[in-house]
Every structure is written in C-alpha cells, then in structure tokens.
Amino acid sequence: MAEVIVDRGLNRCSEVNGIEAVLYYPGVVAGGCDLIGQIDGKLSIIDFKQTNKPKRREWIGDYFTNGSLCMAHDAVYGTAIEQGVIMMCSKDCIYQEFFMRVRNTGTRKHGF
C-alpha cells in the first residue's frame, strides 16, 4: 500500500519541507501531519491513510482536520499553505486522493 502511495501520489512531490510534523496554534489547535511539501507546485499539508475499502469524500470529513492545521502552520511560521491532501490506499491497492483547498490570501499572520 505504501508503494502505491509513493508511485501514485508522492511522485509529484517536488519538495519536502517537513516529515511527521507537529503543528499548533497556541491555545487553539494542535495536531500532526505526515508531510509538508510541494504537490503539483502547491505548498501542502499531506496525510497518508490506509483503508479496508475505497471511501467517498462525504465519509471522511474527520480526515480534513488538517485544514485548521494549515492555518496554524501559516500563523506560526508565516507561510501560505495552499491545500490539504489526503493520499489513501485500500488493501486492494486502490489509490485515492482528496484535496482541501485553503483560501490563499498571501502569508497569514493570524486568524482562523
């Protein structure tokens, strides 16, 4: 399953900025992500998931908590994360990607 994610998703990663990164916004939110990097030229927070069977987007709403982590990274580090990406592979090696676009208004210093 990991090989499928590497071959189908990570092959488009042109830059890695962090691995197993802990992200936080002081007093508001904390969490982690598997990778911070450039996917298709966009600065992204990326999580890898495995699943027993393929998922529909409406079933994985809780996976998109990395949206708040994008804003936390921006606020703490002065970046402008453009998207959250879930790279998922089922036990039958079916690969799926789910994107969450983050409104990019330039470098965000504060704000949720």
Backbone as JSON, one array per atom type, in Angstrom:
{
  "sequence": "MAEVIVDRGLNRCSEVNGIEAVLYYPGVVAGGCDLIGQIDGKLSIIDFKQTNKPKRREWIGDYFTNGSLCMAHDAVYGTAIEQGVIMMCSKDCIYQEFFMRVRNTGTRKHGF",
  "N": [[0.82, -1.18, 0.0], [1.96, 1.21, 0.75], [3.82, 1.53, -1.29], [2.14, 2.02, -3.45], [1.06, 4.52, -2.76], [3.41, 6.03, -2.85], [4.13, 5.72, -5.57], [1.85, 6.73, -6.94], [1.11, 9.14, -5.73], [3.17, 10.53, -4.19], [5.13, 10.77, -6.08], [4.74, 13.13, -7.35], [5.64, 15.01, -5.66], [7.62, 17.67, -5.28], [9.2, 18.93, -3.47], [10.2, 18.6, -0.11], [9.26, 19.75, 2.99], [8.84, 19.1, 5.61], [8.56, 16.26, 7.78], [6.42, 14.05, 9.49], [5.39, 16.16, 11.05], [4.73, 18.25, 13.81], [2.12, 20.37, 14.45], [0.77, 23.49, 15.5], [-1.4, 25.97, 16.9], [-1.02, 28.33, 19.15], [-2.86, 27.79, 22.05], [-5.18, 27.19, 20.64], [-5.35, 25.06, 18.59], [-3.87, 21.86, 18.0], [-1.88, 19.36, 16.44], [-0.85, 16.79, 14.14], [0.9, 16.08, 11.07], [1.65, 14.0, 8.25], [3.37, 14.85, 6.2], [4.83, 17.83, 4.95], [4.93, 19.62, 2.07], [5.63, 20.31, -1.43], [3.14, 19.69, -3.66], [2.29, 19.12, -6.89], [3.26, 21.66, -7.36], [2.16, 23.2, -5.33], [2.2, 24.39, -2.03], [1.66, 22.15, 0.53], [-0.15, 20.4, 3.1], [0.07, 17.11, 3.98], [-1.49, 14.01, 4.45], [-1.25, 10.53, 5.0], [-3.25, 7.71, 4.48], [-4.57, 4.5, 5.24], [-6.93, 2.06, 4.21], [-9.69, -0.24, 4.48], [-11.5, -0.43, 2.4], [-12.29, 1.47, -0.57], [-13.13, 4.97, -0.18], [-15.8, 7.39, 0.01], [-15.91, 10.91, -0.46], [-17.66, 12.22, 1.33], [-17.61, 10.57, 3.5], [-15.31, 10.96, 4.9], [-14.94, 13.25, 6.43], [-13.8, 13.85, 8.95], [-11.12, 13.47, 8.46], [-10.2, 15.8, 7.42], [-9.3, 17.57, 9.3], [-6.88, 18.65, 9.03], [-7.15, 21.04, 7.78], [-7.46, 23.14, 9.63], [-4.95, 22.86, 10.66], [-3.38, 23.71, 8.58], [-3.83, 26.46, 8.63], [-2.82, 26.95, 11.15], [-0.09, 26.37, 10.79], [0.55, 28.4, 8.98], [0.11, 30.67, 10.6], [1.97, 30.38, 12.69], [4.45, 29.99, 11.41], [4.52, 31.79, 9.34], [3.84, 31.12, 6.71], [2.13, 30.2, 3.63], [0.14, 27.96, 3.25], [-1.35, 26.1, 0.71], [-3.07, 23.93, 0.27], [-4.69, 21.04, 1.66], [-3.98, 17.59, 1.59], [-5.16, 14.33, 1.26], [-3.82, 11.24, 0.93], [-4.7, 8.15, 0.03], [-4.85, 4.6, 0.34], [-6.34, 1.53, -0.4], [-6.69, -1.84, 0.94], [-6.82, -3.39, -1.27], [-5.19, -2.14, -2.99], [-6.2, 0.15, -4.24], [-5.94, 3.41, -5.15], [-6.57, 6.63, -3.82], [-7.1, 10.16, -3.87], [-7.74, 13.04, -1.98], [-8.51, 16.4, -1.94], [-8.26, 19.44, -0.16], [-8.81, 22.63, -0.58], [-7.17, 25.53, 0.52], [-8.01, 28.73, 1.34], [-6.06, 31.09, -0.14], [-4.63, 33.89, 0.83], [-2.27, 35.17, 0.64], [0.58, 35.44, 2.83], [-0.48, 34.47, 5.94], [-0.7, 35.89, 9.02], [-2.22, 35.75, 11.28], [-5.29, 34.36, 12.45], [-8.25, 32.54, 12.05]],
  "CA": [[0.0, 0.0, 0.0], [2.86, 2.36, 0.78], [4.39, 1.68, -2.63], [1.11, 2.62, -4.3], [1.02, 5.94, -2.41], [4.63, 6.64, -3.38], [4.07, 5.74, -7.04], [0.73, 7.49, -7.49], [0.96, 10.45, -5.12], [4.41, 11.21, -3.81], [5.98, 11.03, -7.26], [4.5, 14.52, -7.75], [6.15, 15.88, -4.6], [8.88, 18.24, -5.77], [9.96, 19.48, -2.35], [9.73, 18.18, 1.21], [9.59, 20.75, 4.0], [8.73, 18.5, 6.93], [8.03, 14.9, 7.87], [5.89, 13.82, 10.84], [5.44, 17.49, 11.64], [3.77, 18.64, 14.83], [1.64, 21.71, 14.13], [-0.05, 24.04, 16.57], [-1.7, 27.39, 17.01], [-1.04, 28.4, 20.6], [-4.14, 27.95, 22.73], [-6.33, 26.94, 19.78], [-5.37, 23.74, 17.96], [-2.58, 21.17, 17.84], [-2.02, 18.09, 15.75], [0.31, 16.43, 13.35], [0.68, 15.64, 9.7], [2.7, 13.11, 7.78], [4.32, 15.51, 5.31], [4.59, 19.17, 4.42], [5.73, 19.7, 0.86], [5.05, 20.81, -2.68], [2.45, 18.73, -4.52], [1.86, 19.82, -8.1], [3.68, 23.06, -7.25], [1.42, 23.91, -4.28], [2.6, 24.04, -0.68], [0.57, 21.3, 1.0], [-0.07, 19.52, 4.25], [-0.31, 15.83, 3.4], [-1.66, 12.88, 5.36], [-1.38, 9.23, 4.36], [-4.24, 6.87, 5.14], [-4.87, 3.19, 4.68], [-8.34, 1.75, 4.43], [-10.09, -1.57, 4.02], [-12.17, -0.29, 1.11], [-12.3, 2.87, -1.02], [-14.03, 5.87, 0.54], [-16.4, 8.55, -0.65], [-15.5, 12.13, 0.23], [-18.55, 12.56, 2.44], [-17.35, 9.66, 4.63], [-14.0, 11.21, 5.52], [-14.88, 14.63, 6.92], [-12.88, 13.99, 10.08], [-9.73, 13.48, 7.98], [-9.85, 17.14, 6.98], [-8.88, 18.45, 10.39], [-5.64, 19.32, 8.64], [-7.46, 22.4, 7.34], [-7.08, 24.05, 10.71], [-3.5, 22.77, 10.82], [-2.79, 24.58, 7.54], [-3.86, 27.83, 9.14], [-1.9, 27.01, 12.29], [1.27, 26.46, 10.24], [0.68, 29.75, 8.44], [0.18, 31.67, 11.69], [3.19, 30.22, 13.49], [5.66, 30.04, 10.59], [4.43, 32.83, 8.31], [3.75, 30.51, 5.37], [0.82, 30.27, 2.98], [-0.22, 26.62, 2.8], [-2.41, 26.23, -0.29], [-4.03, 22.84, 0.25], [-4.5, 19.81, 2.42], [-4.12, 16.45, 0.69], [-5.23, 13.0, 1.84], [-3.43, 10.2, -0.01], [-5.25, 6.95, 0.66], [-4.78, 3.36, -0.41], [-7.09, 0.42, 0.19], [-5.94, -3.09, 1.0], [-6.82, -3.93, -2.64], [-4.28, -1.24, -3.72], [-6.91, 1.2, -4.95], [-5.42, 4.69, -4.67], [-7.47, 7.78, -3.89], [-6.63, 11.44, -3.34], [-8.77, 14.02, -1.64], [-7.9, 17.71, -1.76], [-8.98, 20.51, 0.52], [-8.17, 23.89, -0.92], [-7.13, 26.53, 1.58], [-8.06, 30.09, 0.75], [-4.72, 31.68, -0.08], [-4.67, 35.37, 0.78], [-0.91, 35.57, 0.96], [1.01, 34.95, 4.13], [-1.41, 34.76, 7.04], [-0.02, 36.0, 10.3], [-3.18, 35.43, 12.32], [-6.66, 34.22, 12.02], [-8.97, 31.35, 11.64]],
  "C": [[0.87, 1.25, 0.0], [3.48, 2.6, -0.6], [3.4, 2.34, -3.58], [1.04, 4.12, -4.03], [2.26, 6.66, -2.95], [4.53, 6.79, -4.9], [3.0, 6.66, -7.59], [0.62, 8.91, -6.95], [2.27, 11.18, -4.88], [5.35, 11.43, -4.98], [5.82, 12.45, -7.77], [5.02, 15.52, -6.71], [7.54, 16.38, -5.0], [9.76, 18.78, -4.65], [9.35, 18.99, -1.05], [10.21, 19.21, 2.22], [9.51, 20.21, 5.41], [8.11, 17.13, 6.86], [7.6, 14.67, 9.31], [5.91, 15.11, 11.64], [4.34, 17.68, 12.68], [3.41, 20.1, 14.57], [0.73, 22.19, 15.26], [-0.32, 25.51, 16.32], [-1.91, 27.6, 18.5], [-2.43, 28.69, 21.18], [-5.36, 27.61, 21.92], [-6.38, 25.51, 19.27], [-3.96, 23.17, 17.92], [-2.86, 19.84, 17.17], [-0.77, 17.81, 14.95], [-0.09, 16.07, 11.94], [1.86, 14.79, 9.27], [3.77, 13.84, 6.97], [3.87, 16.93, 5.02], [5.5, 19.29, 3.21], [4.96, 20.26, -0.32], [4.46, 19.65, -3.47], [1.9, 19.51, -5.7], [2.14, 21.31, -7.99], [2.97, 23.85, -6.18], [1.9, 23.43, -2.91], [1.43, 23.36, 0.02], [0.9, 20.63, 2.33], [-0.69, 18.21, 3.82], [-0.42, 14.78, 4.5], [-1.84, 11.62, 4.53], [-2.37, 8.4, 5.17], [-4.3, 5.52, 4.45], [-6.31, 2.86, 5.04], [-8.65, 0.34, 3.93], [-10.77, -1.52, 2.66], [-12.15, 1.18, 0.72], [-13.38, 3.68, -0.31], [-14.65, 6.89, -0.4], [-16.04, 9.77, 0.18], [-16.36, 12.43, 1.45], [-18.35, 11.64, 3.66], [-16.1, 10.03, 5.41], [-13.85, 12.63, 6.06], [-13.9, 14.83, 8.05], [-11.41, 13.98, 9.65], [-9.27, 14.89, 7.63], [-9.59, 18.1, 8.13], [-7.58, 19.15, 10.05], [-5.89, 20.7, 8.04], [-7.09, 23.42, 8.4], [-5.58, 24.0, 10.94], [-2.78, 23.59, 9.76], [-2.72, 26.01, 8.06], [-2.93, 28.0, 10.33], [-0.45, 27.15, 11.79], [1.52, 27.85, 9.69], [0.9, 30.77, 9.54], [1.5, 31.59, 12.44], [4.45, 30.45, 12.66], [5.63, 31.08, 9.48], [4.41, 32.29, 6.89], [2.37, 30.76, 4.78], [0.51, 28.91, 2.39], [-1.43, 26.75, 1.87], [-3.45, 25.12, -0.24], [-3.65, 21.76, 1.26], [-4.77, 18.66, 1.47], [-4.17, 15.17, 1.53], [-4.87, 12.03, 0.73], [-3.78, 8.88, 0.65], [-5.12, 5.75, -0.26], [-5.54, 2.28, 0.34], [-6.24, -0.84, 0.19], [-5.91, -3.79, -0.36], [-5.97, -3.06, -3.57], [-5.01, -0.27, -4.64], [-6.49, 2.53, -4.33], [-6.47, 5.78, -4.83], [-6.75, 9.0, -3.33], [-7.84, 12.32, -3.07], [-8.06, 15.33, -1.32], [-8.84, 18.63, -0.99], [-8.21, 21.79, 0.23], [-8.25, 24.84, 0.26], [-7.12, 27.88, 0.91], [-6.71, 30.75, 0.95], [-4.83, 33.18, -0.26], [-3.29, 35.92, 1.03], [-0.54, 35.02, 2.32], [0.05, 35.41, 5.22], [-0.62, 34.8, 8.33], [-0.93, 35.58, 11.45], [-4.47, 34.97, 11.65], [-7.1, 32.86, 11.58], [-10.28, 31.79, 11.07]]
}
